Amino acid sequence: MSVGLIGAALALSLAAPARAGETPTAAAGWQLTPTGTDARFRGLAAVDRSTAWAAGSRGTVLRTTDGGRSWRNVSPAGAGDLEFRDVEAFDARRAVVLAIGEGEASRVLRTEDGGATWTESFRNTDPRAFYDCMTFFDRRHGLAMSDPVDGKYRILATRDGGRSWQVLPSAGMPDALPGEAGFAASGQCLVSSGPRDVWLATGGGAAARVLHSADRGLTWTATTTPIPAGDPARGVFGLAFRDRAHGIAVGGDYRKDQPSPRAGAVTDDAGRTWRPAATPPPAYRSGVAWLPHGKAAALAVGPTGTDLTTDGGRTWRTVDTGSYDTVDCTADGSCWASGEKGRVARLVTKDKD
């Protein structure tokens, strides 16, 4: 079966229940892989069906090169006090991880030898800054974002694959709303598509917004989304764009005892306008990814389950109740998810009972 058909089969088998009287033969679902740790992995970078990186609590970084059958602990030495919330990987040897926190807790580390050694390439020295997420346009150009400093989001840029970083000027950044911030929940509060477009997700303020830049972070425009905010626990937590025009936003209220109405939204104009999902995910979702080789199927994940859309984010239905924080899919037709208690899984086709 071709890679394109594999992606289509995964989407269709998840989307379509068996007809009455029919004996189903196969379905797609998450298959947990043995990580050997109970760290929480909010950072995930899927390279292909064989290679993936996961980054999480207690300075933990794992790497697999055999499709998840085994994981190697490649955590940086002395990083046990760091909270890794994002990882961007270029291949099986080169990756960049982001640690979050106030002041010097926010750091970027880079490896070029599969995690055997790491080099710290950025350490935040401003006690007002708190870095949340990171994204790369290509193997050289990338950005990281901090919660507002002096009333504006701070953007960090690299032009050499994460070896060095510079703070960008703030003149082109709109003012942040009172109480507004990003959520370091899934590594998806800053995402890119193509060589120059990047989007930043917010919450906590009076409105949940998405900021868009078409020039690699120099100038930005802000748009309000229909996802509820107005509380430090509410807003947009994850973004995914399948091209520069079509995107999905997910979020809600991360507190377990609070409902999350209107937890999904879509755009088809690069984020200039956002429409609420007609049937949104039923609960808070922190991560979202487009299924490969299609234009309408995507997965959203959160602590209470995984939801599938087959119409570009307009309607969603729950297909799994396992807990995951983030999800990532690759060009060769694989999808991965990760979360609490060392959970990392691959989306596979499997026989039904």
C-alpha positions in Angstrom: 0.0 0.0 0.0 1.4 3.5 -0.9 2.1 6.0 1.8 -0.8 8.1 0.7 -3.2 5.2 1.0 -1.8 4.3 4.4 -2.7 7.8 5.6 -6.1 7.6 4.0 -6.8 4.2 5.5 -5.9 5.4 9.0 -8.3 8.3 8.7 -11.1 6.2 7.3 -10.8 3.4 9.7 -10.9 5.8 12.6 -13.8 7.7 11.2 -16.1 5.0 10.0 -17.6 2.5 12.5 -18.6 -0.9 11.1 -22.0 -1.2 9.5 -24.7 -3.3 11.1 -24.0 -7.0 10.6 -20.5 -6.3 9.2 -17.5 -8.0 10.8 -14.7 -5.4 11.0 -11.2 -6.7 10.2 -8.9 -3.8 11.1 -8.9 -0.4 12.8 -6.3 2.3 13.6 -5.4 3.1 17.1 -2.7 4.1 19.5 -0.2 1.5 20.4 1.8 2.4 23.5 5.6 1.9 23.3 7.9 0.9 26.2 9.7 4.1 27.3 10.9 2.8 30.7 10.2 6.0 32.5 7.3 7.8 34.2 8.3 11.3 33.0 5.6 13.5 31.4 6.3 14.2 27.7 4.8 17.4 26.5 7.5 17.8 23.9 7.4 15.5 20.8 9.2 15.5 17.5 8.3 12.8 15.0 10.9 12.6 12.2 9.5 9.6 10.3 8.0 6.2 11.0 11.2 5.0 12.6 12.6 8.0 14.4 11.1 10.2 17.1 12.2 12.3 20.0 10.3 13.0 23.3 11.2 15.6 25.8 9.6 16.0 29.3 9.8 16.5 33.0 13.0 16.1 35.1 15.2 17.0 32.1 14.2 13.7 30.3 14.9 13.3 26.6 14.3 10.0 24.8 15.0 8.9 21.2 13.8 5.9 19.1 15.2 4.9 15.8 13.2 1.6 15.5 9.6 2.8 15.4 9.2 2.9 19.2 10.2 -0.8 19.8 12.9 0.6 22.0 13.8 4.0 23.4 17.2 5.3 24.4 17.5 7.8 27.3 19.6 10.6 25.8 18.9 13.2 28.5 21.5 16.0 28.9 23.8 15.6 31.8 22.9 17.6 34.8 19.4 18.6 33.4 17.4 16.9 36.1 15.9 20.2 37.4 14.8 21.3 34.0 11.3 21.0 32.5 11.5 20.3 28.8 8.3 21.3 27.0 9.3 21.3 23.4 11.7 19.5 21.1 12.3 20.1 17.4 14.3 17.3 15.6 15.8 17.5 12.1 16.8 13.8 11.9 18.0 10.9 14.1 21.1 12.9 15.2 20.2 16.6 15.3 17.6 18.0 17.7 16.9 21.1 19.8 15.1 21.1 23.2 13.5 24.0 25.1 13.3 24.1 28.9 10.7 26.4 30.3 10.5 28.5 33.5 11.2 31.9 34.9 14.6 33.5 34.4 17.4 31.0 33.9 15.1 28.0 33.9 14.3 28.9 30.3 17.1 27.4 28.2 17.7 25.9 24.7 20.0 22.9 24.3 21.2 21.3 21.0 22.7 17.9 20.0 24.3 16.8 16.8 25.2 13.3 17.8 21.8 11.7 18.7 21.9 13.0 22.2 25.3 11.6 23.2 26.3 15.1 24.0 24.4 18.4 24.3 25.4 22.1 24.1 23.5 24.8 25.8 22.9 27.5 23.1 20.7 29.9 25.1 20.0 30.7 28.7 17.5 33.4 29.6 18.9 36.0 31.9 15.8 38.2 32.1 13.7 37.3 35.2 10.6 38.7 33.5 10.8 36.3 30.6 9.3 32.8 30.5 9.8 30.8 27.3 7.0 28.5 26.2 7.4 27.1 22.7 9.7 26.8 19.7 9.3 26.1 16.0 11.6 25.8 13.0 10.9 26.8 9.4 13.8 24.7 8.1 17.0 23.2 9.4 18.5 26.7 9.9 15.8 29.2 10.8 13.7 28.9 13.9 11.9 30.9 16.6 11.1 30.6 20.3 8.5 32.7 22.2 8.3 34.1 25.7 5.3 35.3 27.6 5.0 39.1 27.5 7.8 41.3 28.7 7.0 45.0 28.9 3.6 44.2 27.5 4.7 42.3 24.4 5.5 38.8 23.5 9.2 38.3 23.2 10.6 36.4 20.2 13.9 34.6 20.0 15.4 33.8 16.6 18.1 31.5 15.2 19.6 31.4 11.8 22.0 28.5 12.3 19.9 25.6 13.4 19.8 26.6 17.1 23.5 27.1 17.6 22.9 30.7 18.5 19.9 32.9 19.3 19.0 36.6 19.2 16.0 38.5 20.6 14.1 40.1 17.8 12.9 43.7 18.0 9.5 44.2 19.5 8.3 47.1 17.3 6.2 44.8 15.1 4.6 42.9 18.0 1.0 44.0 19.1 0.4 44.8 22.7 -0.5 41.8 24.9 -3.9 41.8 26.6 -3.8 42.1 30.5 -3.2 38.6 31.9 -2.5 37.1 28.5 0.2 34.4 28.0 1.1 31.3 26.1 0.6 27.7 27.3 3.7 25.4 27.5 1.4 22.4 27.3 2.3 20.6 24.1 5.0 22.5 22.2 2.3 23.8 19.9 1.7 27.4 21.1 4.2 28.5 18.4 3.9 26.7 15.0 5.1 27.4 11.4 4.2 26.4 7.9 6.4 27.0 4.9 9.5 29.3 4.9 8.1 32.4 6.6 4.7 32.0 8.2 4.4 31.5 12.0 1.5 31.6 14.4 1.4 32.2 18.2 -1.5 30.9 20.4 -2.6 32.8 23.6 -4.9 32.5 26.5 -5.5 33.9 30.0 -6.6 37.3 28.8 -10.1 38.6 28.0 -9.9 36.8 24.6 -8.1 33.8 23.3 -6.1 35.0 20.3 -3.8 33.8 17.6 -1.0 36.1 16.4 0.4 35.6 12.8 3.6 36.7 11.2 4.4 36.3 7.5 8.1 37.5 7.9 9.6 35.0 10.4 8.5 36.9 13.5 9.4 40.6 12.7 5.8 41.9 12.3 2.6 40.3 13.7 -1.2 40.7 13.5 -3.5 39.5 16.3 -7.0 37.9 15.8 -9.5 36.8 18.4 -10.7 33.2 18.2 -14.0 31.8 19.4 -12.3 29.6 22.0 -13.2 30.9 25.5 -10.6 32.7 27.6 -11.1 35.2 30.5 -9.3 33.0 33.0 -5.6 32.0 33.4 -6.6 28.3 32.7 -8.4 29.0 29.4 -7.4 29.7 25.9 -5.8 28.3 22.8 -3.3 25.6 23.7 -2.4 24.0 20.4 -2.2 25.0 16.7 -1.6 23.0 13.5 -1.4 24.4 9.9 -1.4 22.0 6.9 -0.4 24.9 4.7 -0.1 28.7 5.1 -3.9 29.1 4.8 -5.6 26.2 6.6 -5.3 25.8 10.4 -6.9 24.3 13.4 -6.8 25.7 17.0 -7.7 23.6 20.1 -7.8 24.4 23.7 -10.3 25.0 26.5 -9.9 25.0 30.3 -7.2 22.6 31.5 -8.8 22.2 35.0 -10.3 18.8 35.4 -13.5 20.1 37.0 -14.2 22.7 34.4 -16.0 22.3 31.1 -14.4 23.3 27.8 -17.1 24.5 25.4 -16.1 25.6 21.9 -12.7 23.9 22.3 -11.9 23.9 18.6 -11.8 26.5 15.8 -10.7 26.6 12.1 -9.3 29.1 9.7 -8.8 29.0 5.9 -7.2 32.5 5.5 -3.9 32.1 7.4 -5.6 33.1 10.7 -7.1 36.4 9.7 -10.5 35.0 10.8 -11.4 31.9 12.9 -14.7 30.0 13.0 -15.9 27.8 15.8 -16.1 24.1 15.1 -19.7 23.0 14.6 -19.1 20.0 16.7 -16.0 20.7 18.8 -13.9 18.3 20.8 -15.9 17.5 24.0 -13.2 18.5 26.4 -10.0 20.4 26.8 -7.4 19.5 24.1 -3.8 20.6 24.2 -2.4 19.1 21.0 -3.4 18.8 17.4 -1.9 17.5 14.1 -3.0 17.0 10.5 -3.0 13.4 9.3 -0.4 13.0 6.5 -1.3 13.1 2.8 -4.8 14.4 3.3 -6.5 17.7 3.4 -9.3 17.1 5.9 -8.3 14.7 8.6 -6.6 15.7 11.9 -6.2 14.4 15.4 -6.6 16.3 18.7 -5.4 15.0 22.0 -5.7 15.8 25.7 -5.8 14.2 29.1 -9.3 12.6 28.5 -8.9 11.3 25.0 -8.2 11.6 21.3 -10.6 13.1 18.8 -10.7 12.8 15.0 -12.0 15.2 12.4 -12.4 14.2 8.7 -13.8 17.6 7.5 -10.9 20.0 8.3 -11.8 20.6 11.9 -15.5 21.5 11.6 -16.7 18.4 13.4 -14.9 16.0 15.8 -15.6 12.7 17.5 -13.7 10.9 20.2 -11.9 7.8 19.1 -9.7 7.0 22.1 -9.9 7.7 25.8 -6.2 7.5 26.7 -4.3 10.5 28.1 -2.0 12.4 25.8 -0.6 15.9 25.8 0.7 16.3 22.3 0.6 14.7 18.9 2.8 14.8 15.7 2.6 13.3 12.3 5.2 12.8 9.6 5.4 13.1 5.8 6.0 9.3 5.4 2.6 8.5 7.0 3.2 8.0 10.7 1.6 9.7 13.7 2.9 9.7 17.3 1.5 11.0 20.6 3.0 11.5 24.1 1.9 12.5 27.6 1.9 11.7 31.3 3.4 8.6 33.0 5.9 8.0 30.3 3.3 7.5 27.6 4.5 7.6 24.0 2.4 5.8 21.3 2.3 5.2 17.6 -0.9 5.2 15.5 -1.1 1.7 13.9 -3.5 -0.4 12.1 -4.5 -3.4 14.1 -7.0 -6.3 13.9 -10.3 -5.8 15.7 -11.8 -8.5 18.0 
